[in-house]
Amino acid sequence: MKWFPEKEQRKRFMKRGLPTMFAIAWTPVIWMLLAALLGPLLDQWFTSWQPVVLILGAATLLVMIMLLRLLRNTGLKFFDKND
């Protein structure tokens, strides 16, 4: 790769930077999915939209942290195997 001439630098980016960028890029998609699935249910339970948005935000953050951990663990297994 032109950006990462050293193999170790490229591997470090693939293990840590790429999963983080992937998780950040997918955050709006996860937010919309959770809003579509949980939004109507939460809207029936709460009278205002602020608690619904707070719960959806917390759920989105939790899902993204789990996705980030999954991607990092998968990346570590994949790149350690190919050394």
DSSP file (Angstrom, degrees, kcal/mol; ACC not computed):
  #  RESIDUE AA STRUCTURE BP1 BP2  ACC     N-H-->O    O-->H-N    N-H-->O    O-->H-N    TCO  KAPPA ALPHA  PHI   PSI    X-CA   Y-CA   Z-CA
    1    1 A M              0   0    0      0, 0.0     9,-0.1     0, 0.0     0, 0.0   0.000 360.0 360.0 360.0 143.3    0.0    0.0    0.0
    2    2 A K        +     0   0    0      1,-0.2     0, 0.0     3,-0.0     0, 0.0   0.841 360.0  49.8 -72.3 -33.1    1.2    3.5   -0.8
    3    3 A W  S    S+     0   0    0      1,-0.3    -1,-0.2     2,-0.1     0, 0.0   0.832 118.7  36.7 -76.1 -32.1    0.0    5.0    2.5
    4    4 A F        +     0   0    0      1,-0.1    -1,-0.3     3,-0.0     6,-0.1  -0.801  62.6 170.8-124.1  87.7    1.6    2.3    4.7
    5    5 A P        +     0   0    0      0, 0.0     2,-0.3     0, 0.0    -1,-0.1   0.832  63.3  72.5 -69.2 -30.0    4.9    1.2    3.3
    6    6 A E  S  > S-     0   0    0      1,-0.1     4,-1.9     2,-0.0     5,-0.2  -0.673  77.1-140.2 -88.2 139.9    5.8   -0.8    6.4
    7    7 A K  H  > S+     0   0    0     -2,-0.3     4,-2.4     1,-0.2     5,-0.2   0.880 101.3  52.3 -65.9 -38.9    4.0   -4.0    7.0
    8    8 A E  H  > S+     0   0    0      2,-0.2     4,-2.4     1,-0.2    -1,-0.2   0.888 108.6  50.2 -65.5 -39.3    3.7   -3.5   10.8
    9    9 A Q  H  > S+     0   0    0      2,-0.2     4,-1.9     1,-0.2    -1,-0.2   0.906 112.2  47.8 -65.7 -41.1    2.2    0.0   10.3
   10   10 A R  H  X S+     0   0    0     -4,-1.9     4,-2.4     2,-0.2    -2,-0.2   0.906 112.1  49.5 -65.2 -42.0   -0.4   -1.4    7.9
   11   11 A K  H  X S+     0   0    0     -4,-2.4     4,-2.0     1,-0.2    -2,-0.2   0.890 108.8  52.6 -66.3 -38.9   -1.2   -4.3   10.2
   12   12 A R  H  X>S+     0   0    0     -4,-2.4     4,-2.0     2,-0.2     5,-0.6   0.903 110.8  47.8 -62.1 -41.4   -1.7   -1.9   13.2
   13   13 A F  I  X>S+     0   0    0     -4,-1.9     5,-2.3     1,-0.2     4,-0.8   0.916 111.3  50.0 -65.8 -42.3   -4.1    0.2   11.1
   14   14 A M  I  <5S+     0   0    0     -4,-2.4    -1,-0.2     1,-0.2    -2,-0.2   0.837 113.3  46.9 -66.2 -31.8   -6.0   -2.8   10.0
   15   15 A K  I  <5S+     0   0    0     -4,-2.0    -1,-0.2    -5,-0.2    -2,-0.2   0.873 133.0   8.8 -77.6 -37.2   -6.3   -4.2   13.5
   16   16 A R  I  X5S+     0   0    0     -4,-2.0     4,-1.2    -5,-0.2    -3,-0.2   0.823 127.0  44.6-114.0 -46.5   -7.4   -0.9   15.3
   17   17 A G  I  X<S+     0   0    0     -4,-0.8     4,-2.4    -5,-0.6     5,-0.2   0.909 108.9  52.2 -74.1 -43.4   -8.2    1.9   12.9
   18   18 A L  H  ><S+     0   0    0     -5,-2.3     4,-2.5     1,-0.2     5,-0.2   0.921 109.6  47.5 -65.5 -45.8  -10.3    0.1   10.3
   19   19 A P  H  > S+     0   0    0      0, 0.0     4,-2.5     0, 0.0    -1,-0.2   0.885 112.5  51.7 -61.8 -35.0  -12.8   -1.5   12.7
   20   20 A T  H  X S+     0   0    0     -4,-1.2     4,-2.3     2,-0.2    -2,-0.2   0.931 111.1  46.1 -65.7 -44.8  -13.2    1.9   14.4
   21   21 A M  H  X S+     0   0    0     -4,-2.4     4,-2.3     1,-0.2    -1,-0.2   0.893 112.5  51.7 -63.8 -39.0  -13.9    3.7   11.2
   22   22 A F  H  X S+     0   0    0     -4,-2.5     4,-1.8    -5,-0.2    -2,-0.2   0.920 110.2  48.1 -62.7 -44.5  -16.3    0.9   10.2
   23   23 A A  H  X S+     0   0    0     -4,-2.5     4,-0.6     1,-0.2    -2,-0.2   0.900 112.6  48.5 -65.0 -40.4  -18.2    1.2   13.5
   24   24 A I  H >< S+     0   0    0     -4,-2.3     3,-0.7     1,-0.2    -1,-0.2   0.896 110.8  51.1 -66.2 -39.3  -18.5    5.0   13.2
   25   25 A A  H 3< S+     0   0    0     -4,-2.3     4,-0.3     1,-0.2    -1,-0.2   0.841 111.5  47.5 -67.5 -32.3  -19.7    4.7    9.6
   26   26 A W  H 3X S+     0   0    0     -4,-1.8     4,-2.4     1,-0.2    -1,-0.2   0.499  85.3  93.4 -87.7  -4.2  -22.4    2.2   10.6
   27   27 A T  H <X S+     0   0    0     -3,-0.7     4,-2.6    -4,-0.6    -1,-0.2   0.911  85.2  47.9 -58.5 -46.4  -23.7    4.2   13.6
   28   28 A P  H  > S+     0   0    0      0, 0.0     4,-2.4     0, 0.0    -1,-0.2   0.875 111.8  51.1 -63.6 -33.7  -26.4    6.1   11.7
   29   29 A V  H  > S+     0   0    0     -4,-0.3     4,-2.3     2,-0.2    -2,-0.2   0.925 111.9  45.9 -67.7 -43.6  -27.6    2.8   10.1
   30   30 A I  H  X S+     0   0    0     -4,-2.4     4,-2.7     2,-0.2     5,-0.2   0.898 111.5  53.5 -64.6 -40.2  -27.8    1.1   13.5
   31   31 A W  H  X S+     0   0    0     -4,-2.6     4,-2.5    -5,-0.2    -2,-0.2   0.938 110.9  45.4 -58.8 -48.0  -29.6    4.2   14.9
   32   32 A M  H  X S+     0   0    0     -4,-2.4     4,-2.2     2,-0.2    -1,-0.2   0.882 112.7  51.1 -65.7 -37.8  -32.3    4.1   12.2
   33   33 A L  H  X S+     0   0    0     -4,-2.3     4,-2.1     2,-0.2     5,-0.2   0.935 113.3  44.1 -64.7 -46.3  -32.7    0.3   12.5
   34   34 A L  H  X>S+     0   0    0     -4,-2.7     4,-3.2     1,-0.2     5,-0.7   0.880 112.6  52.9 -66.3 -36.8  -33.2    0.6   16.3
   35   35 A A  H  X5S+     0   0    0     -4,-2.5     4,-0.9    -5,-0.2    -1,-0.2   0.884 111.4  46.4 -65.0 -37.4  -35.5    3.6   15.9
   36   36 A A  H  <5S+     0   0    0     -4,-2.2    -2,-0.2    -5,-0.2    -1,-0.2   0.876 122.0  35.8 -72.3 -36.1  -37.7    1.6   13.4
   37   37 A L  H  <5S+     0   0    0     -4,-2.1     4,-0.3    -5,-0.2    -2,-0.2   0.918 133.0  22.7 -84.0 -45.3  -37.8   -1.5   15.6
   38   38 A L  H  X5S+     0   0    0     -4,-3.2     4,-2.8    -5,-0.2     5,-0.3   0.681 103.8  81.4 -97.4 -19.8  -37.9   -0.1   19.1
   39   39 A G  H  X<S+     0   0    0     -4,-0.9     4,-2.5    -5,-0.7     5,-0.2   0.912  92.7  46.2 -56.6 -50.9  -39.3    3.4   18.5
   40   40 A P  H  > S+     0   0    0      0, 0.0     4,-1.2     0, 0.0    -1,-0.2   0.887 115.0  48.3 -62.9 -36.8  -43.0    2.6   18.2
   41   41 A L  H  > S+     0   0    0     -4,-0.3     4,-1.2     1,-0.2     3,-0.3   0.938 114.6  44.3 -67.1 -45.7  -42.8    0.4   21.3
   42   42 A L  H  X S+     0   0    0     -4,-2.8     4,-2.2     1,-0.2    -1,-0.2   0.839 107.5  60.2 -68.0 -31.9  -41.0    3.0   23.3
   43   43 A D  H  < S+     0   0    0     -4,-2.5    -1,-0.2    -5,-0.3    -2,-0.2   0.830 103.4  51.4 -65.1 -31.6  -43.3    5.7   22.0
   44   44 A Q  H  < S+     0   0    0     -4,-1.2    -1,-0.2    -3,-0.3    -2,-0.2   0.834 112.2  46.3 -72.3 -32.5  -46.3    3.9   23.6
   45   45 A W  H  < S+     0   0    0     -4,-1.2     2,-0.3    -5,-0.1    -2,-0.2   0.846 112.2  50.5 -79.6 -35.0  -44.6    3.6   27.0
   46   46 A F     <  -     0   0    0     -4,-2.2    -1,-0.0     1,-0.1     0, 0.0  -0.807  65.7-149.0-110.0 146.9  -43.4    7.2   27.2
   47   47 A T  S    S+     0   0    0     -2,-0.3     2,-0.3     2,-0.0    -1,-0.1   0.741  82.7  46.2 -85.3 -23.3  -45.4   10.4   26.8
   48   48 A S  S  > S-     0   0    0      1,-0.1     4,-0.5     0, 0.0    -2,-0.1  -0.772  77.9-127.2-118.1 166.0  -42.6   12.5   25.4
   49   49 A W  H  > S+     0   0    0     -2,-0.3     4,-2.4     1,-0.2     5,-0.2   0.648  92.4  79.8 -86.6 -15.9  -39.9   11.8   22.8
   50   50 A Q  H  > S+     0   0    0      1,-0.2     4,-2.2     2,-0.2    -1,-0.2   0.924  95.0  44.4 -62.1 -47.1  -36.8   12.7   25.0
   51   51 A P  H  > S+     0   0    0      0, 0.0     4,-2.6     0, 0.0    -1,-0.2   0.876 112.5  54.1 -64.7 -33.4  -36.7    9.4   26.9
   52   52 A V  H  X S+     0   0    0     -4,-0.5     4,-2.6     2,-0.2    -2,-0.2   0.934 110.3  45.4 -64.0 -45.5  -37.2    7.5   23.7
   53   53 A V  H  X S+     0   0    0     -4,-2.4     4,-2.5     2,-0.2    -1,-0.2   0.885 112.9  51.6 -65.2 -38.7  -34.2    9.3   22.1
   54   54 A L  H  X S+     0   0    0     -4,-2.2     4,-2.3    -5,-0.2    -2,-0.2   0.918 112.1  45.2 -64.4 -44.2  -32.1    8.8   25.2
   55   55 A I  H  X S+     0   0    0     -4,-2.6     4,-2.5     2,-0.2    -2,-0.2   0.910 113.9  49.3 -66.7 -42.2  -32.8    5.0   25.3
   56   56 A L  H  X S+     0   0    0     -4,-2.6     4,-2.4    -5,-0.2    -2,-0.2   0.890 111.1  50.5 -64.4 -38.6  -32.3    4.7   21.5
   57   57 A G  H  X S+     0   0    0     -4,-2.5     4,-2.4     2,-0.2    -2,-0.2   0.917 111.9  46.7 -64.6 -43.5  -29.0    6.6   21.8
   58   58 A A  H  X S+     0   0    0     -4,-2.3     4,-2.3     2,-0.2    -2,-0.2   0.905 113.2  49.1 -65.0 -41.2  -27.8    4.3   24.7
   59   59 A A  H  X S+     0   0    0     -4,-2.5     4,-2.5     2,-0.2    -2,-0.2   0.896 111.2  50.2 -65.2 -39.8  -28.8    1.2   22.8
   60   60 A T  H  X S+     0   0    0     -4,-2.4     4,-2.4     2,-0.2    -2,-0.2   0.919 110.7  49.1 -64.2 -43.7  -27.0    2.4   19.6
   61   61 A L  H  X S+     0   0    0     -4,-2.4     4,-2.1     2,-0.2    -2,-0.2   0.907 111.7  49.4 -61.7 -42.4  -23.9    3.1   21.6
   62   62 A L  H  X S+     0   0    0     -4,-2.3     4,-2.2     2,-0.2    -2,-0.2   0.917 111.6  48.0 -63.5 -44.7  -24.1   -0.3   23.2
   63   63 A V  H  X S+     0   0    0     -4,-2.5     4,-2.5     1,-0.2    -2,-0.2   0.894 111.5  50.8 -64.0 -39.9  -24.5   -2.1   19.9
   64   64 A M  H  X S+     0   0    0     -4,-2.4     4,-2.5     2,-0.2    -1,-0.2   0.880 109.2  50.4 -68.5 -36.7  -21.6   -0.1   18.3
   65   65 A I  H  X S+     0   0    0     -4,-2.1     4,-2.3     2,-0.2    -1,-0.2   0.913 112.3  47.4 -65.3 -41.9  -19.3   -1.0   21.2
   66   66 A M  H  X S+     0   0    0     -4,-2.2     4,-2.3     2,-0.2    -2,-0.2   0.908 113.0  48.7 -64.9 -41.1  -20.2   -4.7   20.8
   67   67 A L  H  X S+     0   0    0     -4,-2.5     4,-2.6     2,-0.2    -2,-0.2   0.898 110.3  51.5 -64.6 -40.9  -19.7   -4.5   17.0
   68   68 A L  H  X S+     0   0    0     -4,-2.5     4,-2.4     2,-0.2    -2,-0.2   0.916 110.7  47.7 -62.9 -44.1  -16.3   -2.8   17.5
   69   69 A R  H  X S+     0   0    0     -4,-2.3     4,-2.5     2,-0.2     5,-0.2   0.912 112.2  50.2 -63.3 -42.0  -15.2   -5.5   19.9
   70   70 A L  H  X S+     0   0    0     -4,-2.3     4,-2.5     1,-0.2    -2,-0.2   0.925 112.2  46.8 -61.8 -45.1  -16.4   -8.2   17.5
   71   71 A L  H  X S+     0   0    0     -4,-2.6     4,-2.6     2,-0.2    -2,-0.2   0.890 112.6  49.2 -66.8 -39.1  -14.6   -6.6   14.6
   72   72 A R  H  X S+     0   0    0     -4,-2.4     4,-2.5     2,-0.2    -2,-0.2   0.925 113.0  46.9 -66.4 -43.2  -11.3   -6.1   16.6
   73   73 A N  H  X S+     0   0    0     -4,-2.5     4,-2.0     2,-0.2    -2,-0.2   0.912 114.3  47.4 -64.3 -41.5  -11.4   -9.7   17.8
   74   74 A T  H  X S+     0   0    0     -4,-2.5     4,-2.4    -5,-0.2    -2,-0.2   0.910 112.5  49.9 -64.9 -42.0  -12.1  -11.0   14.3
   75   75 A G  H  X S+     0   0    0     -4,-2.6     4,-2.8     1,-0.2     5,-0.3   0.884 109.0  51.6 -64.6 -39.2   -9.4   -8.8   12.8
   76   76 A L  H  X S+     0   0    0     -4,-2.5     4,-1.9     1,-0.2    -1,-0.2   0.911 112.2  46.3 -64.7 -41.5   -6.8  -10.0   15.4
   77   77 A K  H  X S+     0   0    0     -4,-2.0     4,-1.4    -5,-0.2    -2,-0.2   0.912 115.4  46.8 -65.5 -42.0   -7.6  -13.6   14.6
   78   78 A F  H  X S+     0   0    0     -4,-2.4     4,-1.2     1,-0.2    -2,-0.2   0.934 117.0  40.4 -67.8 -47.6   -7.4  -13.0   10.8
   79   79 A F  H  < S+     0   0    0     -4,-2.8     4,-0.2     1,-0.2    -1,-0.2   0.799 113.4  53.4 -77.7 -27.3   -4.2  -11.0   10.8
   80   80 A D  H >< S+     0   0    0     -4,-1.9     3,-0.7    -5,-0.3    -1,-0.2   0.824 107.5  53.2 -71.8 -30.0   -2.4  -13.2   13.3
   81   81 A K  H 3< S+     0   0    0     -4,-1.4    -2,-0.2     1,-0.2    -1,-0.2   0.838 107.4  51.1 -71.4 -33.1   -3.2  -16.3   11.3
   82   82 A N  T 3<        0   0    0     -4,-1.2    -1,-0.2     1,-0.2    -2,-0.2   0.345 360.0 360.0 -90.6   6.5   -1.7  -14.8    8.1
   83   83 A D    <         0   0    0     -3,-0.7    -1,-0.2    -4,-0.2    -2,-0.1   0.490 360.0 360.0 -73.9 360.0    1.7  -13.7    9.5
